[in-house]
Amino acid sequence: MKRKIIFPLIISVFIAMNFYQASAQFNVRDSSVSFFMLGGTFAYQVPGGDIADRFGNNFNVGGTFQWKTKKNWIFGIDGNFIFGDQVKENTILERISTSQGFIIGEGGFYADVFLYERGFMFQGKAGKIFPVIGPNPNSGLMATLGVGLLQHKIRIEDKGNTAPQLSDEYKKGYDRLTNGISFTEFLGYANFGSHRLVNFQAGFEFTQAFTKSRRDFNFDTMTRDDKSRFDLLVGIRVAWIIPLYKRTPREYYYN
């Protein structure tokens, strides 16, 4: 699933980069210009709604591919990997644990089992830069809206793979794989340096997701989870941006 999404995206990005860099030359200092951009993003998020009953605060990292028009409209695609080590729903393995909370692995030894939060968020977005402040007409306050997919689960890590009752197939009965449509609002600041040295976006991000369990059966509860969930994530996101354009040639020459 992830490869089917990521590989075409990478190919599209590189085709656009090669085409655009071959023809585009701009001067961002004096005027608002159109260009593509790549960026790496980092966020720290606090959960709310149903997801707050399962996980604590999380981090996520990823990438963004955007296009800015001459009128400062922004269109883009974002992909982010979500991770954390605060799992509140930590009783999922009680049925296969001892009274002291240990899982017995091969040879009668205790297995080293750890629970983590893992997930991803993939979305398309659109918005606008309002050049009320900044070093040039391409920088200013930035607001975007995004629509996409949010997915999360409990990662069950058996270090050494010593517990056969936690093989990859059995983990699916405990991992709470959940996903659904998400909506994200971003409000912050975008800076594109006149000398291409300092380019970033930073601000507050708010995500609402309507999700459901994607597993047929939960082994620990011996039931199917058909509950409709409402997951919230609130955080701060920072992106380091690489504009994909060439500098304008100088208008004077030396003999």
N, C-alpha and C positions, 0 to 999 in steps of 0.2 A: 504493500500500500504506500509506504513512505517513498520507496524508490520510484514508483510510478509518478509521484507528484514532483519529487526533487529533480530527477534527471531532465525532464522536459523544461523545467524552470531554468536550470543552469544553462542548457543549450540556448534557450530564448534570450537569456541575459547576454551571453557572449555574442550572439548574432547582432543584437541591438547595439552592444558596445562597439563592435567593429564597424558597423554601418554608420553610426553616429559620429564616432571620432574621425572618420575619414572625411567628413564634410563640415563639421561644426567648428566655428571659431567665434568667440564671444568676448565681450568686455563687461564683466559683471559689476565693475565699479560705477559705471555711468548709467546703465539702463537695466531694466528687467528683461531677462533672457530665458529662453527655453533650453533645458538640458536634462539628460538622464543622470541618475546617480545610484551608487551602491553604498551600502552601509552595514556596519555591524552594530547590534543593539544589545543592551543589558538592562534588566529590570529587577526591582525588588518589590514583591507584592504581598498584600495582606488579604486573606480570604474572607468571604462573607457568604451568607445564605447557607445552602446545604453543604457546600464544599468545606465550610469552616468546621463542620462536625467530623470531617474525615482527616483534614490536613491543617498544619499550621502555616506560618509564613513561608514563602518560596522565593527562589531566584529563577530567572530565565535568561537565556542568551539565544541569539539568532542573527538573522540577516534581513535586509530590506532592499528592494529594488523599486525605485521611484522615477517618475517623470514630472518635472515642473514646467508649466507653460509660461509664456511671456506675461500672462495676466496673473501669474502666481498661484494658479490652481495646481494641486498636487494629486497625482494618481499613483498607486503603488500596490505591491504585493509584499507581505511580511510572513516570515516563518520563524517560530521561536520554540526552543526546547525548554520545558519546565522541569525543575528538579528541587527537591528539598528532603530533609531528614526528620521532619516532624509529622509523624503519623499518629493521629488521635484514635482512629478506629483500629486499635492494636490487639483486639481479642480474636481476630479471625482464625488463628491457628490453635485455639484452646482445645478443640476436639481431638487434635493429634499431638497434644502436649501432655507432659506429666503434670501431677498436682503442683509441682514446683515451677511449672512454666517452661520446662525444657523439652526439646524434640530429640528423640533418640534416633541416631543414624546407624549406618552400617557398623558392625562389630560391637554394638552396644554402647558406643560412645555418644556423648551429646553433640548434636550438630550446631554449628555457628550460623544462626539464622537472623537476618536483619531486615527491617522494613523501611522502605523509602517512598517518597512521592516522585512519580515520573509522569510526564505528559508532553503535549505540544499544542501550539496554537498556530493556525494557518488562516490568513485572511487577505482579502482585497480591501483597499481603502481609498477614500477620496477626501479632499479638503482644500484649504486655502491658506496662504501666507499673507498676513496683513502688515505691510512695511511701515508701521508707525514708528518703530525704533530699529536701529541696526546700522551697520557700516555702509550699506548700499541698498538699492531698491529690491534686491532679491532676498533680503533678510527681514525678520520681524516676528510678530506673534503668529503662531501656527495652530490651526484647529483641524482635526480630521475625524471622519467616521469610518468604521470598518465593519465588515460582515465576513464571517468565516466559520471555522470549526474549532472547538475546544475539546481536547481529549485528555483524560487523566486516569491513572490507576495506581494501585499499591504495588510497588516492585518488591518481590520476595526474593532475597538473595541468600542462597545457601552456600556459604563459602566452603569450597572443597567438594561440593555436590555429594555429600555423604548421606542425605536423607532421601530415599527413593519415594517416599510419600509426598515429596515436593519436586517431582520431575516437572518438566515444562508443561505437560498436559494437565497434571493435577493442579499446578499453580493457577490455571485459568478458573478453577472453582473457588479461588480465594481472592483474586487480585482486584475485584471490583472495577473492571474496565468500564469506563463511562465516557460518553461523548455526545455532542449535539451542537446545534447552531449557536453562534455567539455574536455579540454586538459590542464594539469597542469604540470609546470616545477618547481622544487625545487632545489635551490643551497645553501648549507650552511655547517654546521659542525655537526658531530656526536661524542659524547663522551660517552664511556663506562668505568666507573671507575674500576681500578684494584681490588678494595675492594667492588664493587657493591653499593657504596654510592652515587655517582654522575653520573647519566646517563641521557643524554638529546640530543635533536636535535634542531637546531635553524638555521634559514636562511631566504632567500628571496623566495617568491612564486609568480608565474605568471600563471593566468588562462585565457584561451580563450574558449568561449562557443558559439555554434551556436544554438539559441533558437527560439521558436515561442510561441505565445499565445495559451493556451489550453482551452479557453472559447469560446463558440459558438457565443456569442453576448455581446457587451459592452453597458450597459444601458445608460451611459452618452453620448456617441457619436452616439448611435442608429445605429451602424455599427458592422460588424465583422472585427476583426484585423487579417489579413493574412500576415502581414509583417514578413519577415525573419530578425532576429536580430543577432547582433554580440556583445556579452557582454564580458567585460574585468574586471578582478580583479587583483590588484597588492598589495602585502602586506608582512608583516613579520610574520612568524609562529614559534612558540616554542612548543616543545613536551617534557614532562617528561616521561621517559621510565623505565619500569620494565622488566629486562631480566628474562627469565624463564629457569634458569638452576641451578644446584647445585654446590656448591664449591667442588674442588678436595680434597679428604682426605689427611691429613698430611702423610708424608712419614716416620715419626719417631714416636716412641711410648715410653712410660715410663713404667718401671716395678713397 
